[in-house]
Amino acid sequence: MDKQQAIVEAAEAVLEHGGPECRTDPREPLSAMGRAYDAGATDEDIRAEIARQRTT
């Protein structure tokens, strides 16, 4: 998995989780974010992708 793909998947997992609503198992977004970090992503990369996905 490349860095950009990992960032997109992490953002999707975070958005699907729904924050305090906890619509999914909290381990899912954490695992996805871990994979993105392992691929070289930063918090800002993930935040930017979340913002991009929210606007589309």
Order of alpha helices (4+ residues) and beta strands (2+ residues): alpha-alpha-alpha
